[in-house]
Amino acid sequence: MADDVRKRLVNTIFYLVNLLVLSNFLMFRFSSNPNILTLDVTIISWIIFIAALLSVNIWAYYSYYKKPK
């Protein structure tokens, strides 16, 4: 029972962390001036988004998902 609760909480944490990164990325994309969104800026923003998503998921995995020994 406690393992199910822990798994549900960990899944909720992963969902919220990914949602936070996505919302920050979309906020940057939609609040930016369309004149500055060149191909270079778009590529750089996607690279930063993917790097942030990977790093946050790796941090969350080692902090919450991986069971202590």
mmJSON file of the N, C-alpha and C atoms, coordinates in Angstrom:
{"data_MODEL":{"atom_site":{
"group_PDB":["ATOM","ATOM","ATOM","ATOM","ATOM","ATOM","ATOM","ATOM","ATOM","ATOM","ATOM","ATOM","ATOM","ATOM","ATOM","ATOM","ATOM","ATOM","ATOM","ATOM","ATOM","ATOM","ATOM","ATOM","ATOM","ATOM","ATOM","ATOM","ATOM","ATOM","ATOM","ATOM","ATOM","ATOM","ATOM","ATOM","ATOM","ATOM","ATOM","ATOM","ATOM","ATOM","ATOM","ATOM","ATOM","ATOM","ATOM","ATOM","ATOM","ATOM","ATOM","ATOM","ATOM","ATOM","ATOM","ATOM","ATOM","ATOM","ATOM","ATOM","ATOM","ATOM","ATOM","ATOM","ATOM","ATOM","ATOM","ATOM","ATOM","ATOM","ATOM","ATOM","ATOM","ATOM","ATOM","ATOM","ATOM","ATOM","ATOM","ATOM","ATOM","ATOM","ATOM","ATOM","ATOM","ATOM","ATOM","ATOM","ATOM","ATOM","ATOM","ATOM","ATOM","ATOM","ATOM","ATOM","ATOM","ATOM","ATOM","ATOM","ATOM","ATOM","ATOM","ATOM","ATOM","ATOM","ATOM","ATOM","ATOM","ATOM","ATOM","ATOM","ATOM","ATOM","ATOM","ATOM","ATOM","ATOM","ATOM","ATOM","ATOM","ATOM","ATOM","ATOM","ATOM","ATOM","ATOM","ATOM","ATOM","ATOM","ATOM","ATOM","ATOM","ATOM","ATOM","ATOM","ATOM","ATOM","ATOM","ATOM","ATOM","ATOM","ATOM","ATOM","ATOM","ATOM","ATOM","ATOM","ATOM","ATOM","ATOM","ATOM","ATOM","ATOM","ATOM","ATOM","ATOM","ATOM","ATOM","ATOM","ATOM","ATOM","ATOM","ATOM","ATOM","ATOM","ATOM","ATOM","ATOM","ATOM","ATOM","ATOM","ATOM","ATOM","ATOM","ATOM","ATOM","ATOM","ATOM","ATOM","ATOM","ATOM","ATOM","ATOM","ATOM","ATOM","ATOM","ATOM","ATOM","ATOM","ATOM","ATOM","ATOM","ATOM","ATOM","ATOM","ATOM","ATOM","ATOM","ATOM","ATOM","ATOM","ATOM","ATOM","ATOM","ATOM","ATOM"],
"id":[1,2,3,4,5,6,7,8,9,10,11,12,13,14,15,16,17,18,19,20,21,22,23,24,25,26,27,28,29,30,31,32,33,34,35,36,37,38,39,40,41,42,43,44,45,46,47,48,49,50,51,52,53,54,55,56,57,58,59,60,61,62,63,64,65,66,67,68,69,70,71,72,73,74,75,76,77,78,79,80,81,82,83,84,85,86,87,88,89,90,91,92,93,94,95,96,97,98,99,100,101,102,103,104,105,106,107,108,109,110,111,112,113,114,115,116,117,118,119,120,121,122,123,124,125,126,127,128,129,130,131,132,133,134,135,136,137,138,139,140,141,142,143,144,145,146,147,148,149,150,151,152,153,154,155,156,157,158,159,160,161,162,163,164,165,166,167,168,169,170,171,172,173,174,175,176,177,178,179,180,181,182,183,184,185,186,187,188,189,190,191,192,193,194,195,196,197,198,199,200,201,202,203,204,205,206,207],
"type_symbol":["N","C","C","N","C","C","N","C","C","N","C","C","N","C","C","N","C","C","N","C","C","N","C","C","N","C","C","N","C","C","N","C","C","N","C","C","N","C","C","N","C","C","N","C","C","N","C","C","N","C","C","N","C","C","N","C","C","N","C","C","N","C","C","N","C","C","N","C","C","N","C","C","N","C","C","N","C","C","N","C","C","N","C","C","N","C","C","N","C","C","N","C","C","N","C","C","N","C","C","N","C","C","N","C","C","N","C","C","N","C","C","N","C","C","N","C","C","N","C","C","N","C","C","N","C","C","N","C","C","N","C","C","N","C","C","N","C","C","N","C","C","N","C","C","N","C","C","N","C","C","N","C","C","N","C","C","N","C","C","N","C","C","N","C","C","N","C","C","N","C","C","N","C","C","N","C","C","N","C","C","N","C","C","N","C","C","N","C","C","N","C","C","N","C","C","N","C","C","N","C","C","N","C","C","N","C","C"],
"label_atom_id":["N","CA","C","N","CA","C","N","CA","C","N","CA","C","N","CA","C","N","CA","C","N","CA","C","N","CA","C","N","CA","C","N","CA","C","N","CA","C","N","CA","C","N","CA","C","N","CA","C","N","CA","C","N","CA","C","N","CA","C","N","CA","C","N","CA","C","N","CA","C","N","CA","C","N","CA","C","N","CA","C","N","CA","C","N","CA","C","N","CA","C","N","CA","C","N","CA","C","N","CA","C","N","CA","C","N","CA","C","N","CA","C","N","CA","C","N","CA","C","N","CA","C","N","CA","C","N","CA","C","N","CA","C","N","CA","C","N","CA","C","N","CA","C","N","CA","C","N","CA","C","N","CA","C","N","CA","C","N","CA","C","N","CA","C","N","CA","C","N","CA","C","N","CA","C","N","CA","C","N","CA","C","N","CA","C","N","CA","C","N","CA","C","N","CA","C","N","CA","C","N","CA","C","N","CA","C","N","CA","C","N","CA","C","N","CA","C","N","CA","C","N","CA","C","N","CA","C","N","CA","C","N","CA","C","N","CA","C","N","CA","C"],
"label_alt_id":[null,null,null,null,null,null,null,null,null,null,null,null,null,null,null,null,null,null,null,null,null,null,null,null,null,null,null,null,null,null,null,null,null,null,null,null,null,null,null,null,null,null,null,null,null,null,null,null,null,null,null,null,null,null,null,null,null,null,null,null,null,null,null,null,null,null,null,null,null,null,null,null,null,null,null,null,null,null,null,null,null,null,null,null,null,null,null,null,null,null,null,null,null,null,null,null,null,null,null,null,null,null,null,null,null,null,null,null,null,null,null,null,null,null,null,null,null,null,null,null,null,null,null,null,null,null,null,null,null,null,null,null,null,null,null,null,null,null,null,null,null,null,null,null,null,null,null,null,null,null,null,null,null,null,null,null,null,null,null,null,null,null,null,null,null,null,null,null,null,null,null,null,null,null,null,null,null,null,null,null,null,null,null,null,null,null,null,null,null,null,null,null,null,null,null,null,null,null,null,null,null,null,null,null,null,null,null],
"label_comp_id":["MET","MET","MET","ALA","ALA","ALA","ASP","ASP","ASP","ASP","ASP","ASP","VAL","VAL","VAL","ARG","ARG","ARG","LYS","LYS","LYS","ARG","ARG","ARG","LEU","LEU","LEU","VAL","VAL","VAL","ASN","ASN","ASN","THR","THR","THR","ILE","ILE","ILE","PHE","PHE","PHE","TYR","TYR","TYR","LEU","LEU","LEU","VAL","VAL","VAL","ASN","ASN","ASN","LEU","LEU","LEU","LEU","LEU","LEU","VAL","VAL","VAL","LEU","LEU","LEU","SER","SER","SER","ASN","ASN","ASN","PHE","PHE","PHE","LEU","LEU","LEU","MET","MET","MET","PHE","PHE","PHE","ARG","ARG","ARG","PHE","PHE","PHE","SER","SER","SER","SER","SER","SER","ASN","ASN","ASN","PRO","PRO","PRO","ASN","ASN","ASN","ILE","ILE","ILE","LEU","LEU","LEU","THR","THR","THR","LEU","LEU","LEU","ASP","ASP","ASP","VAL","VAL","VAL","THR","THR","THR","ILE","ILE","ILE","ILE","ILE","ILE","SER","SER","SER","TRP","TRP","TRP","ILE","ILE","ILE","ILE","ILE","ILE","PHE","PHE","PHE","ILE","ILE","ILE","ALA","ALA","ALA","ALA","ALA","ALA","LEU","LEU","LEU","LEU","LEU","LEU","SER","SER","SER","VAL","VAL","VAL","ASN","ASN","ASN","ILE","ILE","ILE","TRP","TRP","TRP","ALA","ALA","ALA","TYR","TYR","TYR","TYR","TYR","TYR","SER","SER","SER","TYR","TYR","TYR","TYR","TYR","TYR","LYS","LYS","LYS","LYS","LYS","LYS","PRO","PRO","PRO","LYS","LYS","LYS"],
"label_asym_id":["A","A","A","A","A","A","A","A","A","A","A","A","A","A","A","A","A","A","A","A","A","A","A","A","A","A","A","A","A","A","A","A","A","A","A","A","A","A","A","A","A","A","A","A","A","A","A","A","A","A","A","A","A","A","A","A","A","A","A","A","A","A","A","A","A","A","A","A","A","A","A","A","A","A","A","A","A","A","A","A","A","A","A","A","A","A","A","A","A","A","A","A","A","A","A","A","A","A","A","A","A","A","A","A","A","A","A","A","A","A","A","A","A","A","A","A","A","A","A","A","A","A","A","A","A","A","A","A","A","A","A","A","A","A","A","A","A","A","A","A","A","A","A","A","A","A","A","A","A","A","A","A","A","A","A","A","A","A","A","A","A","A","A","A","A","A","A","A","A","A","A","A","A","A","A","A","A","A","A","A","A","A","A","A","A","A","A","A","A","A","A","A","A","A","A","A","A","A","A","A","A","A","A","A","A","A","A"],
"label_entity_id":["1","1","1","1","1","1","1","1","1","1","1","1","1","1","1","1","1","1","1","1","1","1","1","1","1","1","1","1","1","1","1","1","1","1","1","1","1","1","1","1","1","1","1","1","1","1","1","1","1","1","1","1","1","1","1","1","1","1","1","1","1","1","1","1","1","1","1","1","1","1","1","1","1","1","1","1","1","1","1","1","1","1","1","1","1","1","1","1","1","1","1","1","1","1","1","1","1","1","1","1","1","1","1","1","1","1","1","1","1","1","1","1","1","1","1","1","1","1","1","1","1","1","1","1","1","1","1","1","1","1","1","1","1","1","1","1","1","1","1","1","1","1","1","1","1","1","1","1","1","1","1","1","1","1","1","1","1","1","1","1","1","1","1","1","1","1","1","1","1","1","1","1","1","1","1","1","1","1","1","1","1","1","1","1","1","1","1","1","1","1","1","1","1","1","1","1","1","1","1","1","1","1","1","1","1","1","1"],
"label_seq_id":[1,1,1,2,2,2,3,3,3,4,4,4,5,5,5,6,6,6,7,7,7,8,8,8,9,9,9,10,10,10,11,11,11,12,12,12,13,13,13,14,14,14,15,15,15,16,16,16,17,17,17,18,18,18,19,19,19,20,20,20,21,21,21,22,22,22,23,23,23,24,24,24,25,25,25,26,26,26,27,27,27,28,28,28,29,29,29,30,30,30,31,31,31,32,32,32,33,33,33,34,34,34,35,35,35,36,36,36,37,37,37,38,38,38,39,39,39,40,40,40,41,41,41,42,42,42,43,43,43,44,44,44,45,45,45,46,46,46,47,47,47,48,48,48,49,49,49,50,50,50,51,51,51,52,52,52,53,53,53,54,54,54,55,55,55,56,56,56,57,57,57,58,58,58,59,59,59,60,60,60,61,61,61,62,62,62,63,63,63,64,64,64,65,65,65,66,66,66,67,67,67,68,68,68,69,69,69],
"pdbx_PDB_ins_code":[null,null,null,null,null,null,null,null,null,null,null,null,null,null,null,null,null,null,null,null,null,null,null,null,null,null,null,null,null,null,null,null,null,null,null,null,null,null,null,null,null,null,null,null,null,null,null,null,null,null,null,null,null,null,null,null,null,null,null,null,null,null,null,null,null,null,null,null,null,null,null,null,null,null,null,null,null,null,null,null,null,null,null,null,null,null,null,null,null,null,null,null,null,null,null,null,null,null,null,null,null,null,null,null,null,null,null,null,null,null,null,null,null,null,null,null,null,null,null,null,null,null,null,null,null,null,null,null,null,null,null,null,null,null,null,null,null,null,null,null,null,null,null,null,null,null,null,null,null,null,null,null,null,null,null,null,null,null,null,null,null,null,null,null,null,null,null,null,null,null,null,null,null,null,null,null,null,null,null,null,null,null,null,null,null,null,null,null,null,null,null,null,null,null,null,null,null,null,null,null,null,null,null,null,null,null,null],
"Cartn_x":[0.809,0.0,0.859,1.852,2.714,3.513,3.854,4.599,3.752,2.449,1.556,1.414,1.345,1.24,2.521,3.654,4.942,5.064,4.655,4.736,3.827,2.651,1.73,2.285,2.883,3.48,4.668,5.501,6.654,6.187,5.164,4.634,4.062,3.423,2.898,4.029,5.102,6.263,6.861,7.035,7.574,6.655,5.367,4.41,4.502,4.542,4.6,5.918,7.022,8.326,8.369,7.874,7.852,6.905,5.786,4.848,5.456,6.236,6.902,7.907,8.709,9.685,8.963,7.915,7.166,6.503,5.926,5.265,6.264,7.449,8.471,8.912,9.065,9.449,8.359,7.115,6.022,5.842,6.073,5.98,7.031,8.251,9.282,8.889,8.39,8.061,6.934,5.893,4.74,4.861,5.755,5.912,7.043,7.789,8.886,8.356,9.109,8.788,8.961,7.958,8.083,9.231,9.682,10.775,12.114,12.266,13.541,13.569,12.442,12.395,12.906,14.174,14.798,15.058,15.594,15.887,16.931,17.927,18.961,18.38,17.533,16.917,15.999,15.29,14.401,15.19,16.276,17.103,17.728,18.242,18.856,17.814,16.618,15.589,15.143,15.068,14.726,15.834,17.079,18.2,18.175,17.919,17.834,16.65,15.527,14.352,14.649,15.267,15.576,16.603,17.616,18.616,17.988,17.116,16.44,15.534,14.832,13.95,14.733,15.84,16.669,17.278,17.82,18.477,17.478,16.298,15.293,14.807,14.635,14.199,15.279,16.526,17.618,17.694,17.565,17.571,16.404,15.213,14.041,14.184,14.781,14.978,15.873,17.005,17.931,17.415,16.551,16.032,14.828,13.939,12.673,12.421,12.793,12.399,13.295,14.593,15.546,15.414,15.157,14.967,16.318,16.343,17.61,18.003,19.299,19.801,19.777],
"Cartn_y":[-1.189,0.0,1.263,1.297,2.473,2.637,1.511,1.57,2.175,1.885,2.472,3.976,4.394,5.828,6.537,5.935,6.518,6.614,5.561,5.558,6.639,6.813,7.835,9.233,9.444,10.75,11.045,10.037,10.226,10.539,9.857,10.152,11.556,12.003,13.363,14.382,14.109,15.008,15.098,13.961,13.977,14.758,14.557,15.272,16.78,17.195,18.624,19.264,18.538,19.063,19.259,18.282,18.407,19.513,19.651,20.717,22.095,22.219,23.482,23.865,22.913,23.202,23.563,22.827,23.115,24.484,24.835,26.135,27.286,27.115,28.163,28.306,27.191,27.243,27.929,27.544,28.153,29.62,29.982,31.38,32.209,31.677,32.381,32.497,31.405,31.41,32.376,32.403,33.227,34.671,34.94,36.317,37.042,36.317,36.939,37.73,38.717,39.508,38.631,38.545,37.686,38.078,39.315,39.756,39.147,38.764,38.192,36.674,36.055,34.595,34.128,34.298,33.822,32.329,31.739,30.31,29.99,30.855,30.628,30.653,31.628,31.73,30.537,30.104,28.95,27.688,27.47,26.281,26.323,27.474,27.605,27.395,27.938,27.767,26.311,25.595,24.168,23.358,23.706,22.995,23.227,24.467,24.769,24.032,23.981,23.268,21.784,21.152,19.724,19.474,20.339,20.189,20.374,21.351,21.568,20.399,19.878,18.738,17.511,17.247,16.103,16.276,17.445,17.642,17.59,18.14,18.104,16.673,15.909,14.522,13.662,13.906,13.164,13.521,14.809,15.223,14.604,14.621,14.052,12.544,11.889,10.441,10.104,10.783,10.492,10.986,11.991,12.514,11.739,11.316,10.76,9.321,8.98,7.671,6.549,6.8,5.775,5.497,4.258,3.89,3.871,4.347,4.316,2.882,2.664,1.304,0.989],
"Cartn_z":[0.0,0.0,0.0,0.857,0.936,-0.349,-0.99,-2.242,-3.36,-3.359,-4.356,-4.164,-2.922,-2.63,-3.043,-2.751,-3.132,-4.651,-5.345,-6.814,-7.399,-6.835,-7.325,-7.081,-5.903,-5.609,-6.516,-6.776,-7.653,-9.075,-9.548,-10.88,-10.947,-9.867,-9.822,-9.842,-9.119,-9.121,-10.517,-11.199,-12.558,-13.494,-13.371,-14.213,-13.988,-12.738,-12.427,-12.841,-12.675,-13.088,-14.601,-15.346,-16.799,-17.253,-16.563,-16.884,-16.617,-15.556,-15.233,-16.318,-16.759,-17.821,-19.114,-19.453,-20.674,-20.611,-19.461,-19.355,-19.463,-18.896,-19.035,-20.483,-21.18,-22.592,-23.42,-23.206,-23.97,-23.627,-22.366,-21.972,-22.721,-22.847,-23.608,-25.076,-25.637,-27.062,-27.397,-26.564,-26.894,-26.416,-25.491,-25.035,-25.756,-26.577,-27.316,-28.499,-28.846,-30.025,-31.261,-32.131,-33.314,-34.242,-34.154,-35.018,-34.615,-33.338,-32.911,-33.012,-33.344,-33.429,-34.798,-34.985,-36.207,-36.071,-37.111,-37.088,-36.024,-35.871,-34.855,-33.442,-33.158,-31.836,-31.574,-32.591,-32.45,-32.146,-32.858,-32.632,-31.241,-30.852,-29.522,-28.427,-28.596,-27.566,-27.464,-28.579,-28.526,-27.867,-28.127,-27.488,-25.979,-25.57,-24.134,-23.513,-24.221,-23.71,-23.51,-24.478,-24.369,-23.265,-23.164,-22.103,-20.724,-20.58,-19.295,-18.96,-19.953,-19.712,-19.284,-19.959,-19.586,-18.199,-17.925,-16.627,-15.474,-15.658,-14.599,-14.373,-15.444,-15.279,-14.642,-14.972,-14.334,-12.859,-12.542,-11.132,-10.37,-10.96,-10.287,-10.124,-11.103,-11.007,-9.822,-9.715,-8.618,-7.27,-7.263,-6.009,-5.49,-6.373,-5.935,-6.378,-7.595,-8.13,-7.656,-7.659,-7.274,-5.783,-5.463,-4.056,-3.335,-2.108,-1.352,-1.029,-0.981,-0.713,0.751],
"occupancy":[1.0,1.0,1.0,1.0,1.0,1.0,1.0,1.0,1.0,1.0,1.0,1.0,1.0,1.0,1.0,1.0,1.0,1.0,1.0,1.0,1.0,1.0,1.0,1.0,1.0,1.0,1.0,1.0,1.0,1.0,1.0,1.0,1.0,1.0,1.0,1.0,1.0,1.0,1.0,1.0,1.0,1.0,1.0,1.0,1.0,1.0,1.0,1.0,1.0,1.0,1.0,1.0,1.0,1.0,1.0,1.0,1.0,1.0,1.0,1.0,1.0,1.0,1.0,1.0,1.0,1.0,1.0,1.0,1.0,1.0,1.0,1.0,1.0,1.0,1.0,1.0,1.0,1.0,1.0,1.0,1.0,1.0,1.0,1.0,1.0,1.0,1.0,1.0,1.0,1.0,1.0,1.0,1.0,1.0,1.0,1.0,1.0,1.0,1.0,1.0,1.0,1.0,1.0,1.0,1.0,1.0,1.0,1.0,1.0,1.0,1.0,1.0,1.0,1.0,1.0,1.0,1.0,1.0,1.0,1.0,1.0,1.0,1.0,1.0,1.0,1.0,1.0,1.0,1.0,1.0,1.0,1.0,1.0,1.0,1.0,1.0,1.0,1.0,1.0,1.0,1.0,1.0,1.0,1.0,1.0,1.0,1.0,1.0,1.0,1.0,1.0,1.0,1.0,1.0,1.0,1.0,1.0,1.0,1.0,1.0,1.0,1.0,1.0,1.0,1.0,1.0,1.0,1.0,1.0,1.0,1.0,1.0,1.0,1.0,1.0,1.0,1.0,1.0,1.0,1.0,1.0,1.0,1.0,1.0,1.0,1.0,1.0,1.0,1.0,1.0,1.0,1.0,1.0,1.0,1.0,1.0,1.0,1.0,1.0,1.0,1.0,1.0,1.0,1.0,1.0,1.0,1.0],
"B_iso_or_equiv":[0.0,0.0,0.0,0.0,0.0,0.0,0.0,0.0,0.0,0.0,0.0,0.0,0.0,0.0,0.0,0.0,0.0,0.0,0.0,0.0,0.0,0.0,0.0,0.0,0.0,0.0,0.0,0.0,0.0,0.0,0.0,0.0,0.0,0.0,0.0,0.0,0.0,0.0,0.0,0.0,0.0,0.0,0.0,0.0,0.0,0.0,0.0,0.0,0.0,0.0,0.0,0.0,0.0,0.0,0.0,0.0,0.0,0.0,0.0,0.0,0.0,0.0,0.0,0.0,0.0,0.0,0.0,0.0,0.0,0.0,0.0,0.0,0.0,0.0,0.0,0.0,0.0,0.0,0.0,0.0,0.0,0.0,0.0,0.0,0.0,0.0,0.0,0.0,0.0,0.0,0.0,0.0,0.0,0.0,0.0,0.0,0.0,0.0,0.0,0.0,0.0,0.0,0.0,0.0,0.0,0.0,0.0,0.0,0.0,0.0,0.0,0.0,0.0,0.0,0.0,0.0,0.0,0.0,0.0,0.0,0.0,0.0,0.0,0.0,0.0,0.0,0.0,0.0,0.0,0.0,0.0,0.0,0.0,0.0,0.0,0.0,0.0,0.0,0.0,0.0,0.0,0.0,0.0,0.0,0.0,0.0,0.0,0.0,0.0,0.0,0.0,0.0,0.0,0.0,0.0,0.0,0.0,0.0,0.0,0.0,0.0,0.0,0.0,0.0,0.0,0.0,0.0,0.0,0.0,0.0,0.0,0.0,0.0,0.0,0.0,0.0,0.0,0.0,0.0,0.0,0.0,0.0,0.0,0.0,0.0,0.0,0.0,0.0,0.0,0.0,0.0,0.0,0.0,0.0,0.0,0.0,0.0,0.0,0.0,0.0,0.0,0.0,0.0,0.0,0.0,0.0,0.0],
"pdbx_formal_charge":[null,null,null,null,null,null,null,null,null,null,null,null,null,null,null,null,null,null,null,null,null,null,null,null,null,null,null,null,null,null,null,null,null,null,null,null,null,null,null,null,null,null,null,null,null,null,null,null,null,null,null,null,null,null,null,null,null,null,null,null,null,null,null,null,null,null,null,null,null,null,null,null,null,null,null,null,null,null,null,null,null,null,null,null,null,null,null,null,null,null,null,null,null,null,null,null,null,null,null,null,null,null,null,null,null,null,null,null,null,null,null,null,null,null,null,null,null,null,null,null,null,null,null,null,null,null,null,null,null,null,null,null,null,null,null,null,null,null,null,null,null,null,null,null,null,null,null,null,null,null,null,null,null,null,null,null,null,null,null,null,null,null,null,null,null,null,null,null,null,null,null,null,null,null,null,null,null,null,null,null,null,null,null,null,null,null,null,null,null,null,null,null,null,null,null,null,null,null,null,null,null,null,null,null,null,null,null],
"auth_seq_id":[1,1,1,2,2,2,3,3,3,4,4,4,5,5,5,6,6,6,7,7,7,8,8,8,9,9,9,10,10,10,11,11,11,12,12,12,13,13,13,14,14,14,15,15,15,16,16,16,17,17,17,18,18,18,19,19,19,20,20,20,21,21,21,22,22,22,23,23,23,24,24,24,25,25,25,26,26,26,27,27,27,28,28,28,29,29,29,30,30,30,31,31,31,32,32,32,33,33,33,34,34,34,35,35,35,36,36,36,37,37,37,38,38,38,39,39,39,40,40,40,41,41,41,42,42,42,43,43,43,44,44,44,45,45,45,46,46,46,47,47,47,48,48,48,49,49,49,50,50,50,51,51,51,52,52,52,53,53,53,54,54,54,55,55,55,56,56,56,57,57,57,58,58,58,59,59,59,60,60,60,61,61,61,62,62,62,63,63,63,64,64,64,65,65,65,66,66,66,67,67,67,68,68,68,69,69,69],
"auth_comp_id":["MET","MET","MET","ALA","ALA","ALA","ASP","ASP","ASP","ASP","ASP","ASP","VAL","VAL","VAL","ARG","ARG","ARG","LYS","LYS","LYS","ARG","ARG","ARG","LEU","LEU","LEU","VAL","VAL","VAL","ASN","ASN","ASN","THR","THR","THR","ILE","ILE","ILE","PHE","PHE","PHE","TYR","TYR","TYR","LEU","LEU","LEU","VAL","VAL","VAL","ASN","ASN","ASN","LEU","LEU","LEU","LEU","LEU","LEU","VAL","VAL","VAL","LEU","LEU","LEU","SER","SER","SER","ASN","ASN","ASN","PHE","PHE","PHE","LEU","LEU","LEU","MET","MET","MET","PHE","PHE","PHE","ARG","ARG","ARG","PHE","PHE","PHE","SER","SER","SER","SER","SER","SER","ASN","ASN","ASN","PRO","PRO","PRO","ASN","ASN","ASN","ILE","ILE","ILE","LEU","LEU","LEU","THR","THR","THR","LEU","LEU","LEU","ASP","ASP","ASP","VAL","VAL","VAL","THR","THR","THR","ILE","ILE","ILE","ILE","ILE","ILE","SER","SER","SER","TRP","TRP","TRP","ILE","ILE","ILE","ILE","ILE","ILE","PHE","PHE","PHE","ILE","ILE","ILE","ALA","ALA","ALA","ALA","ALA","ALA","LEU","LEU","LEU","LEU","LEU","LEU","SER","SER","SER","VAL","VAL","VAL","ASN","ASN","ASN","ILE","ILE","ILE","TRP","TRP","TRP","ALA","ALA","ALA","TYR","TYR","TYR","TYR","TYR","TYR","SER","SER","SER","TYR","TYR","TYR","TYR","TYR","TYR","LYS","LYS","LYS","LYS","LYS","LYS","PRO","PRO","PRO","LYS","LYS","LYS"],
"auth_asym_id":["A","A","A","A","A","A","A","A","A","A","A","A","A","A","A","A","A","A","A","A","A","A","A","A","A","A","A","A","A","A","A","A","A","A","A","A","A","A","A","A","A","A","A","A","A","A","A","A","A","A","A","A","A","A","A","A","A","A","A","A","A","A","A","A","A","A","A","A","A","A","A","A","A","A","A","A","A","A","A","A","A","A","A","A","A","A","A","A","A","A","A","A","A","A","A","A","A","A","A","A","A","A","A","A","A","A","A","A","A","A","A","A","A","A","A","A","A","A","A","A","A","A","A","A","A","A","A","A","A","A","A","A","A","A","A","A","A","A","A","A","A","A","A","A","A","A","A","A","A","A","A","A","A","A","A","A","A","A","A","A","A","A","A","A","A","A","A","A","A","A","A","A","A","A","A","A","A","A","A","A","A","A","A","A","A","A","A","A","A","A","A","A","A","A","A","A","A","A","A","A","A","A","A","A","A","A","A"],
"auth_atom_id":["N","CA","C","N","CA","C","N","CA","C","N","CA","C","N","CA","C","N","CA","C","N","CA","C","N","CA","C","N","CA","C","N","CA","C","N","CA","C","N","CA","C","N","CA","C","N","CA","C","N","CA","C","N","CA","C","N","CA","C","N","CA","C","N","CA","C","N","CA","C","N","CA","C","N","CA","C","N","CA","C","N","CA","C","N","CA","C","N","CA","C","N","CA","C","N","CA","C","N","CA","C","N","CA","C","N","CA","C","N","CA","C","N","CA","C","N","CA","C","N","CA","C","N","CA","C","N","CA","C","N","CA","C","N","CA","C","N","CA","C","N","CA","C","N","CA","C","N","CA","C","N","CA","C","N","CA","C","N","CA","C","N","CA","C","N","CA","C","N","CA","C","N","CA","C","N","CA","C","N","CA","C","N","CA","C","N","CA","C","N","CA","C","N","CA","C","N","CA","C","N","CA","C","N","CA","C","N","CA","C","N","CA","C","N","CA","C","N","CA","C","N","CA","C","N","CA","C","N","CA","C","N","CA","C","N","CA","C","N","CA","C"],
"pdbx_PDB_model_num":[1,1,1,1,1,1,1,1,1,1,1,1,1,1,1,1,1,1,1,1,1,1,1,1,1,1,1,1,1,1,1,1,1,1,1,1,1,1,1,1,1,1,1,1,1,1,1,1,1,1,1,1,1,1,1,1,1,1,1,1,1,1,1,1,1,1,1,1,1,1,1,1,1,1,1,1,1,1,1,1,1,1,1,1,1,1,1,1,1,1,1,1,1,1,1,1,1,1,1,1,1,1,1,1,1,1,1,1,1,1,1,1,1,1,1,1,1,1,1,1,1,1,1,1,1,1,1,1,1,1,1,1,1,1,1,1,1,1,1,1,1,1,1,1,1,1,1,1,1,1,1,1,1,1,1,1,1,1,1,1,1,1,1,1,1,1,1,1,1,1,1,1,1,1,1,1,1,1,1,1,1,1,1,1,1,1,1,1,1,1,1,1,1,1,1,1,1,1,1,1,1,1,1,1,1,1,1]
}}}
